[in-house]
Amino acid sequence: MTEKDTHPSSTHPPLPPTSEDDQFTRLRLLRSRRVGISTYKRLLIEHGTAQNALAALPEVARAAGVEKYHVCPEAVVHAELRAARAAGARLVAQGDPDYPAPLNDLNDAPPFLWLLGDAAILQRPMIAMVGARNASSLGTRMARSLARDLADHGYVIVSGLARGVDAAAHLATLDTGTVAVQAGGVDTIYPAENTKLAEDIAAKGARISEQPMGLQPMARHFPARNRIISGLGRATIVVEAAAKSGSLITARDALDLGRDVLAVPGHPMDARASGCNMLIRDGATLVRDAADVIEALAPIAPRVPPELPLQPPTTRPHDKRSLQATAALHQQILDRLGPSPLAEDQLIRDLGAPSSTVAPALVELELDGSIDRAPGGLLTRAS
């Protein structure tokens, strides 16, 4: 098998679930302990169906040294589906017509999104706008003005429902189209002060989340949310941001996708502008008004639909590897990894081993908790 075969392709989204039972089983697989997005997709490819993957998961975990592994109980998924019905949310699977096509460019595109609101808005061209939570008066005015003017040019504004710049951008575009990406469950509003805003967005635009219903957001969920914000936008605009902030993570995610990053300059003595000034110094487009954004972007054109997804291969037997060879490969992988993130493709090149051999080993190490997978598919050795 070639590397292309073993890595789920971002340009070939997987086929969506074919039935409610299939959807239920896939969600159960994704919610199982230590199963991240990459592991989930690999298991589907390796075993052909979610049902087969679930059946194989305890043995895969046992091979990785995890004893007494149990997959996600059915009752947990049933409870999540009940909570979704109570909230009026619907599940959108990757490959569904309503799934936002730009997210397919992500290596770790969410297999499922919970949606509250109008699904059609996710098919319109979007621009991400992010910035400081403790934004200045000037910063919030700039966010409102930019968002309103860009909406007049046909763009939907996507942001993170945080206080400050996010809230200002959402408020300015309630009537023209806005999308809020949440770090917790789509039915869990954070911060609480934006409850009314969140309700208005669901009524006129859309709120989405990849997280389970009812999940309270924690610090580690926000970088994952940021990659979705940057993934949805044709460009990312940073209005105000400190030198170390989540907004700069969103900007880096956008750059990794080859998307435009634009920033509003600020006073050198204002810490809230230091991140924006750094971005401009490093090549981001300077933004004074919406005209600068429009000039930097190509005219809006319909997205070309991705090629038809390939049918996942049927179940195939695992490559037979001796315990000694497996342990040696695991150690080679761990020796190559450290606290600094490393791209999986680079790791495979460094090892000089076939990706068809390395990929199953990475699944085992991820299930074992020996390695962590950061947004964007980057690998680190677990501390």
C-alpha positions, 0 to 999 in steps of 0.5 A: 500500500502506498502512503497515499492509500494509508493516509486519509485524503483531505481532498477525498472526504469519506463517504457519509454514514449510509444509515442511522445505525451506521451513523450511531456506530461511527459516533460510538467509535469516535467517542471511544477512549483514546480514539482521536480523529486520525485513529478513527479514520485509520480504523475505518480504512483498515477495517472497512466499516465502523462495526468492524472497527469497533469489534477490532478496537479492544484487540488493537488496544491490547496489542498496544499494551492497554488491557481491559479496554472497553469501547464507548458504551451505547448508552453514552451515544444514546444520551448524546443523541437525546441531548441533541434532540432536546436542543434542536441540534442535528449531526452533519457528517463529513461527506454530507451535502451540508458539511462545509467543504472548506474543512475538507482541506484540514488533515484532521477534519472533524468527522462530525459536526453538531449544528444549531441553525441554518445549514445553508449558511455553511455553503457560503464563502466565509472569512474568519475574524478573531481577536482579543477578549479584552479588546479595546473600544477601538478594536471592537469598533474596527471589528464591527465595521470590518464585519459589516462591510465584508458582509455587504460584499457577500461574506459570512463572518465566522468567529469563536463566540468569545467576548471582545472581538468575536462578539463584536463581529458576530453582533455586526453580522447577525442579519447578514450571516454569521457562524460561531464555532464553539469549543464545548458542546454546541448546547453549552454557551461559554462565556455565559454573558454571550447567551443571548448572542448565541441564541440569536446566532442559532436563530439567524445563522449557525452554531457548530461544534465537533465536541459531544453535546453538553461538554463544558469547554476546557483549555485544550479544546480551544486550539482545536476549535481555532483550527475549525475557524481558520479552516472555514474562512477563505482568509483570517483577519486578526483585529487585536491580539497579544503576542501569545494568544489563541488568535495567533494560533488561529492565524498559524492554522490558516497559514498552514492551510495556505490561506490568507492572513490579514491583521489590523495594526496597532500602537507599538505600546499597546500589548493588545496589538503586539500580536497583530504587529508581529504578523504584519512584520512577518508578512501578513496583509495590513488591513485598514478597512474592508477594501484592503481585505477585498483587494487581497482576496480573489473574487468570490467564485463557486467552490469546485466540488471535491472529487467523488470520495473513494470507497474505503477498501474492504477489510484486509488482514493486518500485516504480520509483525513479530513482537520484537519487530513491533517493539523495535519500531515503537521505540524508533518512533518514540526516539524520534519524537519529543515535546516539539511537534513533528509532522507525521509525513516527516516522521515517516521519511525520517524512519525510512519505513513504509507508511503502511508499517508506520501507520498501525504503529502510530495507532497503537502508540496513540491508544497506549497514550505514548504519543499525542496528536496535536491539531493539524496531525502533528505528533509529540511524545506524551509527557 
